[in-house]
Amino acid sequence: MTNSIKNSRMYIFILLLSSLVACADMSERDKSTAVGAGAGALGGAILTGGSPAGTVGGAAVGGYIGHEINKK
């Protein structure tokens, strides 16, 4: 494996770990919004072949859905 792949994996791991720590003080609704945005970004990226517009659009739609699902 090349150094750039190893470095990329390390950065992704650090990013994921720090994002989990950041969620500790979030409300349930905030967590649902964040999860929805992440899932929407992933789905948008897959459906559009990695297009930045598709990724951002998916994140926006997913975040909105996650926010609305957890309404009381």
N, C-alpha and C positions, 0 to 999 in steps of 0.2 A: 504494500500500500504506500502511496506517495505521502509526503509530508502535508500537502495541501488537503488531502482527504482526512488525514488524522486531525489536523487543526480544525477543519470544518466540523467534524464530529464533536470535538471538544467544545467548540463555541456553541453548538446546538444544545449540548448537554447543560452547559452553564446557563444558557438562556432559559431552557425548560425548568431548571432547578430554581432560578431566580423568579420565574413567573409563578411557580407554586408557592413560594414564600410570600410573594406579593398578594396572594389571594387570602391570606390568613384573616385580614380585617374586613373583608368584603361581606356585604349582605348576600342573602341567597339570590336576590334579584340581580345584583351586580355579577355574581358568579355565572348565572344563567346567560346574561348578556355576553360575558366574555367567552363562554363556551360556544354560544351560538355564533359569535363573530369568528372564532377560530375554525369552527366546522364549516361555516359559510365561505371563508377564505380558501380553505382546502378544496371544497367542492367547486368553487368558482375557478380556481386554478386548474383543476383537473378537467372541468368541462370546456374551458377555453384554451387548453394547451399551454397554460402558464402565462397567459396575457395579464399584464398588470391591471388593466381595467376590469377584467373578469374577476381577478382576485379581490380587488378593492370592492367591487360591486357585490360579490358574494359575502364578503365580511360585513358590509353594511346591511344586507338583507338578513343574514344570519344573526347579527347582533340585535336587529329590531325584533325578529321572531323570538329570540331568547329572552329579550326584555319583556315582551308581551305575554309570553307563556306563563311567566311566574307572577302575573298580576293576581291580586287577591280579590 
